[in-house]
Amino acid sequence: MAADDQSSPPESPRKRNARFLREFALVMELPFIPVAAVLIGGGIGYWLDTKLHTAPWLLLVFGFFGFVAGIRELLRRVRKDA
């Protein structure tokens, strides 16, 4: 008999509920990560633009960096949980 055919004992309801809640919290959190990263990066860029009179270049650059950081963090969290 192959090792893949052996079944593990069923999970207790408490462990199942804890796992469900952890996964549910992750799913609810994921959409906000890239949005927050873009807002933070864009906010920093906007603030620098007002101080350095370079509008809208730093807003775009830091907004892009925020987007990249948000997607990277999103992928890191999904990979860690999988």
N, C-alpha and C positions, 0 to 999 in steps of 0.2 A: 504494500500500500504506500502511495506517495505521501510526502509530507504535506502537500497542498490539500489532500483530501481530508485531513484531520480537522475537525471543527473545534474551535475554542469554546469554553463554557459561555453561556449567555451573560451579558452584562446585567448588573443589578439596575433596577429602575432609578436609583439615586445617581449612579454613575452616568446613566443615559441622560438624565435631566441636566446634570452638570455639564456634560459635553454639548448638549443642545444649546444651553444658555451661553456657553463660551463661543460656540460657532455663530449663534444669533447676534451676540454683541459684536463680533468681528464683522459680520455682514452689514450691520447697521452703521458701523464706524467707517468702513471702507470708502464710501462716496465723499466723505468730508475731508479725507486726507489730501487729495490733489487740489480740491477747492481751497482749503486753508493754505496750502503751500503757495498757490498762485496769488492769493490775496496778500499773504505776508511778503512774498517777493515783489509783487507789484506795489505794495505800500512802501517798501523800502526804496524802490526805484522812483516812485512818485516824490517821496520826501527828498531824495537826492536831486531829482530834477528841479524842485523848487529852490533848493539851496545853490545849485550849480548852473541854473538857467540852461539846461540841456534838453528840455521837454521835446518830445516824448521818448527819447532814446533810452535812458536808464530805466524807465518804467517798462519798456518792452524787453530789454535785456534781463532785468531782474525778474520780470514776470515769466519769461521763458525758463530761467534758471529755477524758479519756483515750480513750474510745471514739470520739469525734468526731475527735480527732487521729489515732488509728490508722487509721480509714477514709480520712481525707484523705491520709495518707501512703501507704496502699495504692493509692489511685487515682492519686496522683502517680507512683509507681513503675511502675504498669502503663501509664499514658499515656506516660511517658518511654521505655519499652522498645518500645512499639508503633510 
